[in-house]
Amino acid sequence: MSSRLGRWFWCAAFYAIPAQAQEAAPPKPGSWEAFADERRAECDGPRGELDPPIELSAGGHRYRLHGHRLVQLDQDPDQRLRIGVISAIKDDREETLVAVRTLLRRLQKEGIDVLVANGDLATNEFQMDAVFPVLAEAGVLVVATIGNTESCGSFNRAAFEVHKKSPNFINGNWVRRLELDDATLLTLPGYYNRPFVHTGGAAVYNAEDLDELRRLAKDAPTPRVLISHGPPQMSGKKALDVTLDAGNVGDPQMTELIKDLKINFGISGHILEAGGRGTDLSGKQVRAPKKLHPTLFVNAGTANPDPWGMLDGSTSYGMGLWVEIAGKKARYQVERLPQPR
């Protein structure tokens, strides 16, 4: 797998321990510690099972962590799954963390069941140590995946440490299939285009990783939602993958995977100027964001409060969104922050 290239770069500080402690017994086989140790440099983690599984709770719900798979144990009566999304946080400045907390409060008011943080969450390990605990404050289940700027080893170490203190914080690089009561989330960490991966040890997935995702998705309950950093390849100027100067730059292999697996819903980011959009898989814009649609793919943009020029001529000062899955249809709404004073 391409993710194994990260082994050449992963941070030596992962599990850094005093010399006298290095003689301690290795993690118990089948434990979460052993599972994590085997994947510490993996960007797109392989399948694997815990023995025994771990039970945890978050947001009033109960879950069982089986390893690469997490299963919700309880069911609510509404037959809807509301997913909050925060993407491209970028740094740990005070104003950035204020923006993230503001978006979290808004998403909490919307009654989200799970929070997805899909990449470019911080630039370096120290920033991850600051950003990840803030995401865990959401209280609900939090699924964080790597983008094209983070190093796999650093991301995995920081996520492991936060999970120990806040079990609701799940590393989506390793936990790839989340069977929630009204939909299954499938994660595809990293990015497909190596020239746009900006740090050593970052996640570059390839055809082999996509095949592994096909195996992970086999027999997964429907509806299925693909969580990725970059968008699939689409067409047209209203699509999620349109840049200011290079046209449609999404991943064509991801598009084929979505078709093969009959996935009708997807959450991405990365192309910041196309943030806040919802389309079908072809790139046709969903013009009524609150209306339920049989297919829906969204771009969450950036939560960072720095001004960012958008394709429609507006300026973003930080945004997030929520997606609601209701049986075979879905809808979304964007949460935009005002210009800082």
C-alpha positions, 0 to 999 in steps of 0.5 A: 500500500502506498501508505506504507511509504510513510514508514520512512518518514514517521515521526520518531517521537511517536510513542517516545518513551524513556530508555528505562521504559523501553524494556516493558512488555509489548502491547497485548495482542488484540489490544487497542495499543497493539492495533495502534502500534502496528499502524502508527505509520499507516495513512490508509490503515488495513483491516484488523480486529480487536480481541475483545472489542472496546465499548464506548459512548458519545453524545448519548449513544453507545458504540463498539470498536472492533478495530477497523470497524465501529458499530453503533449499538443503540438506535434512535427513532428519527431514522436520520443521521446528521453529520457535522463537517469541519475541514481545513482548520490549518493552524492552532492560532487563538482566532482559529480555535475560536472559529472552530469552537463557534462552528462546533456550537452551531453544529451542536445546535443543529443536533449533529450525531457525529462530527467529521473532520476530513483533513488539513486540520493542522500543519505540524504535530504541535498544532495537532496537539492543540486542534484535536482536543478542541474537536473532541469538545464536540461531545459526539463521536468525532471522526478525523482523517488526514489530508494532504498537509499532515504527516501520517506518523504525527497525525496518528500519534496525536490522535492516539493521545487524544483518544486516550483522554477523549474516547469519542475522538476516532482516528479515521485513518485506522477506523475505516468503516463506521456502521451508524444507526442510519448510515455507514461512513467509509473513510478514504484518508489522504490525497491522490495527487503526489505533487500536491502533497506538501510534507514528508510522510503524508498520505498519498493513496493509490489504486491498491488503497482503493481496492482495499476500500472496496473490500472494506465496503463489502456488505456494509449497510446502506446508505453509504457515505464516503468521507475523503479529503479531496473530491471526486472528479466532476465536470462543469463550473459548479462542481466541487473540484473546480479551482480558480486556475486549473479547472476540474481537478478531482480524482477520476479513480474515486469517481469510478469507485463511487460508481462501482460501490453505488455510493450516493453520498460523499463529503470532501473538502480540499478545494477551498474556493469551491467550499459550501457547494452541494452537487450530484456526482456529475457536478450538477449543482444542488440548488435547494440546499435544504431539500432532500436529494437522492444523490448528494456530494458536498465540499466543506471548504475551510474552517479557518477564519482568514479571508479566502476568495470563493469562486462565486466572488464572495469571501469566506471567513470560515465555514462548516456544514452539516449533512442529513442522511434520511433513508435514500436521500440527503440534504445539507446546510452551510454554516458561515462565520461573519467577517472578524471585527 
